[in-house]
Amino acid sequence: MPTKIFQIKMKEQILRHLKYSLGKDPEHAIRYDWRMALSLALRDMVVVPWFDSTRKTYDSNAKRVYYLSMEFLIGRLVEDVAINLGFEDVARDAMQDMGQDYDQIVSEEPDAALGNGGLGRLAACFLDSLSTLGIPAHGYGIRYEHGLFEQAFDDGRQVETAEGWLAQRNVWEFERPEVSYVIGFGGHVSETDGRTVWYPAETVRASAFDAPTLGWQANWCNTLRLWSAKPTRKFDLASFNRGDFLAASAPEALARTISRVLYPDDTTESGKELRLKQEYFFTAASIQDLIRRYLSTNEDLEKLPEKAAIQLNDTHPAIAGPELVRLLSDIHGIEIHQAIKIARKCLGYTNHTLLPEALERWPEYLFARILPRHYRIIEIIQEDHLKETGSDIRIINNGNVNMGELAFIMAHNVNGVSALHTELVKQTVFQDLHKVYPSRIINETNGITPRRWLYSCNKPLRNLINSTIGNDWPNDLEQLEKLARHADDSEFQARFMAAKRQNKERFIAWLGDQTDATINPDAMLDVQVKRIHEYKRQLMNLLEAIAYWNEIKESPKKNWTPRVKVFGGKAAPGYAVAKQIIHLINDVAKVINNDPVTKDYLQIVFPANYNVTMAEILIPASDLSEQISTAGKEASGTGNMKFALNGALTIGTLDGANVEIRDHVGAKNFFLCGLTAEEVVERRKEHDYSRKAIEASPRLYRVLNQIASGVFSPEEPHRYASIVHLMYENDYFMVTCDFDDYFKTQRKVDATFRDAKTWTKMAILNTANVGWFSSDRTIQGYAKDIWDAKSLL
């Protein structure tokens, strides 16, 4: 059908929804109405492949993948859906015909507040690839009312307020009132008629909301099912009439609390209880749902592993093992030891951390009180494990229920997310379990979807790639290798850098709308955006910026490379050190940005509330990607892949997927710095290693003295005394030991950036050689190595 006819039909559908779904005529419609009408018109087009895919899955009785994750950071969807449908230009032209600015309209869609960072964005990329590859799958998570939090700054300090993404109608979801499950907490367990029965003390109802997740070119569409908590008891009118208003609304308050906020602060007893309830709530609903679906076309639950692959994204859904055992044994009558074996054949566990404290542990008394039946099932799982292996590795140990050990023991495969991380998992956090189960740990290096992270977010570069190698690459990202032959071509280099310039100007315009910052488009855009955490070392980046500022001030006539350092990311509300680092970054920025001697050469900006939308604007504009985590601490990273794909060069340690990125792009096209993971371990054995490093580095000594003396906080000179003390006495993450090498490497970056031809060639080779890091490749690995799942395309 000719494009013009598509455009006319699209226009008709938008106007129909404007009138009948929104009750507006074009003369009185506001921008919100136009966006909703456009979204509904696009959604109509998604339903057909969604139904077709579901029908094919049922008709073939195919094995399904169930991806359980606390986070799905899906971002805005209008443009994503239009692109996957192949209707981006049609939608744009239709809106223009009606006098509407397509880009402005889609930019006002709120980000879905369903995640925090890399874990949630990875889950979203995986859903995209599962649909693109045509593998039947369901994502399962929580429909958070407020998500994590919206970040703002008050005099440089992080302030958290509730995210309001659901203040507007979420047009992409379909409520399923007929799909709901009662989820219990607390109570007691007893034997009734030879069966174990759990009698919960309180219950909530998990209600389903479905969002179709469309693959590239609309060939397949899977489902993201999110659970919202609702009361099982109606409003207590009798209590209300007695004047006991709190008691009347207590059931509703409990339910809403469970699906209200992502990661409630678990430094309090009530916070711990809520988080455990959240994790059980969504996991139990999901396991009940997949069993219901299996039994709709199959009878023998012993064969469940042939039709269901359940992937646990981190330890948050680790309770899935005991819950599946409970359902198989207590509800469906399968002998409990056999139920454990069936469950293990279904379950895979993805580990995302080498930090022992990040492997969840629940106090034994709390777990046993909230989930008494599951506590007993875990005891049985532990007994079976000890008996079968002869080991002394326990799930319940030292007064805690250890969810990492539970997930490992109940999974048939455990995977790391980069080559280095997987080896370190074997050597560190699960060293003892690896000896007992030597073939259980495998590697599946993370990837990103090229549809969103280049094709959609970087149109100038997309157009250049299309005109150079054709437009099949979004479905086969390794085709980008063809760009390498153009890396020395001066005309291609000019076009490549023109695309980068366009992206920079877009970011500068966006930044001007968000803040009062004005930055130089000729300066190097040096970017570190990720969750604020000590091991990610935003602090080292900042200390280097201060040292660079000192050198510029001393020799202002020197040929300095202008830089704009961009930070972005949130600190967990209870993470005091991370919040202090944010405050310090903002205080330092205030001083440096207002220094008349240096402001033309160095600026620091920290836009608030980093999210997917900001990433889509910032990453294509970036020149330098900061991937400087302490070696041996970052599992993988996916931001590093997004930056490299969009033509940013990396300064980084040999950590996580940096190792594999450097292998693919070439050592000459990567700025390596810092100790290796092995060297970090050895350095920690030295007495006073951080103090020695500071005393050996006049630059670092000076910077820490400036911070300690209040140069950046004159109204409160000792504001950052604790950070300086940390650097001297307990620098576990090796900021001090890596500082000098990092500073020296940054000066290599400066010199290279001044050589535009060399820099551009390196940037092109980064884009050309990271096609392997597509999430399509990652999902193909999971399907083959863990799930035994097939594409139906």
C-alpha positions, 0 to 999 in steps of 0.5 A: 500500500502506498505511503500516502494511503497509510498516512491518510488511514493513520490520520483517520484513526487518530481523529477517530480516537480523538473524538470517540476515545477522548471526547475532543474535536481538533479545535479544542484538543490540547497536546495531551489529547493528540498524544493519547489519540496517536498512541491509541491509533498505534496501539490498535495496530499492535493488537493484531500481531499480539493476538497472532503471536498468542494464537501461534504459541497456543496452537503449537503448544510451544515452550514459553519463557517467563522472565521474572524481574523487580524492574522493567525500565521500558522508557517511553513507548510511542516512538518505540512502537511506531518504529517497530511497526515501521510507521514512524514517518507515516505517523510523523507526516499524519501529525504534521498534516493536522498541524501538530509537531510529532517530536514535541508530542512524543517527547511529553510521554512520561517515562514508566517508573518501573525501574532504577538502572541497569537491571531494569533496562536490561530486562526491557532490552531482553523483552524487545529481543525475545519479541524480535526473535519470535520466542514466546515469552512473558515478562512479569513484574510489579506495576509500581504506582510511584516507582523509585523516586523523582530526583531533585536538588535542593542546594545541591542535596538530593531530594526524593519525591514520588514519581507521578507517571500514572497521574496520566492514563497509561494507554499501553496497558490492558487491565485484566480484571478476570486474572487475579490471584490471592496472595497470603502473608503470615498465619500458620501451617497445619496438616489437614487430611494428609496435606500441608495447608497454609492459612495466611493471616492477611491477604491481598489480591494480585491484579494483572495489567498487560502491555504488548511488547512488539518486536522489530518489524512487528513480526512477533509480540509478547506480553509484559504482565505487571501486578497491582495489589488490591484488597481482598476485603471490601471497604469496611463500612461498619468500622467507618460508620463507627468512626474508625476511619483508619480501620475501615481503609486498612485493607486497601492501605496494605494492598496499595503499599505493596505495589506503590514504591520500588525498593522501599528503604529496608534499613527499618524493620517495616521496610524489610517486611514490605520489601519481602512482601513485594518480592513474594507478591509478584513472584507468587502471582507469576508462578500461579499464572504460569501454572494456570496457563500450562494447565489450560493446554496440558495435564501432567505437571511433571512435564512442566519443565518441557513447557516453561523456562523461568528466569530469575533476574537477580535474587529478588524473585528467588522465592519462586523456587519454594513457591513453585514447590508449594504449589506443586506439592500442597495444591497439586499433590506431587510428592515434595522431593519430586516437586523440588526436582521439577522446580529446579528443571524450570528455574534459571538464575542470573547473578548480577553482583560480586558484592556479597552485601548485594545478595539478599539476606532476610532475617530468619525470624522475619522470613518465618513469620511472613512466609511460614510455609516457604520457610519449612520448604526451604528447610526441606530444600536445604536438607535434600541439598546437604544429603545429595552433595555431602556439603555443609553449605546452607541456605539458612545460616547465622540467623538469615535466609540467604537468597543467593544460595537459595537461587543457586541451589534451586536453579539448573543453571546460574549465569554471569553477565560478562566473561570476567564476572562469570569467572569471578562468580566462580572464584568469589561469591559462589566459590563453595557452591561452584565446587559442589556444582561445577557445571552449573555456572555459565556465562551469557554476556549482556547486550542492548537492543539496537532498535532503541539504543541507536536506530531510535535515539540517534537518528543522525547516525542511523541515517548515515549508517543506512545510506552507507551499508543499507537498513538491515542492520537493526535485525543483525547488528554485526553488519555494522562491521562494514563501517570499519572500511570507511574509518579513514575516509575523510568524507565519511568522517566529516559526516560522522562528526556532523551527526555527533554535532547534531546530537550535541546541539539537541542535548544542549537545547534539552539541557537549557530547558532543564537547567540554567547551564550553557555549554560549549558544543566544541568541548568534549562531552565527558559523561558518567551516568549510572546509579551513584555507588562507591564502586562505580567511582563517580568520586574519582571522576570528580577528584580528577576534575578538581585536579584538572581545574587546579592545573588550568588555573595555574597555567591558563594560557596553555593549550587546554582541551575544553571539557564538559563533565556530565554526571547523572544518576540517583542515590538510594535514599538510605545510602548516606555516602552516595548522597554526600557524593552527589552533594559534593559534585554539585558544590564543586560544580558551583565553584568551577562553573563560576570561575572566570579563569577556567570556565571556558575549559571546564564545566560540570553539569548534573541534570536531575532525575536521570532516566531512559529519556535523558539517556536517549538524548545524552548518549548519542551526544557523548564523546567520552564514556566513563566506565571506571568501576573498581576492577572486579566489582561491576558485573557487566554494565550495559551503559558502556555498550550504549555509549560505544555503539553511538560513537563515544570512546571509553575510558575504563578499567578492566571490569565487567563487559569493558574487557570484552568491549576492549577486545572487540573495538581494539586496545588502541581504541579504548583508554585503559586505566586502573588496577586489574581485579587481581591487583586490587586484591593484592593491594588490599593486603598492603597496610595503609595502602590508601594513605600511601597512595595519597602521600605519593600523589601531590595532585590528589593530596592537594585536592583532598585538602581543598575539599577538607578545608571547605574550598567547595563548601565555605559556608560549612568547611567541614561538610565533607570531612567524612569523605576525606577521612574515608579516602585516607582510612578505608578506601575499599574501592581504590579511588586513591590507588587508581587516581594517578593513572586515571589522571594520566590517562585523561591527559591522553584523552585530551591529546587525542581529542585535539587530533580530530581525525584520529578521534573520529576514526576511533569513534567510527571503529567503536560503532563498527565493532560493537555489534556483538553486544546486541541483546539479540545475541544474548537472548539466543545464548539464553535460549540455547544454553539455558531455556531450550526455547525455540523461535516460532518465526 
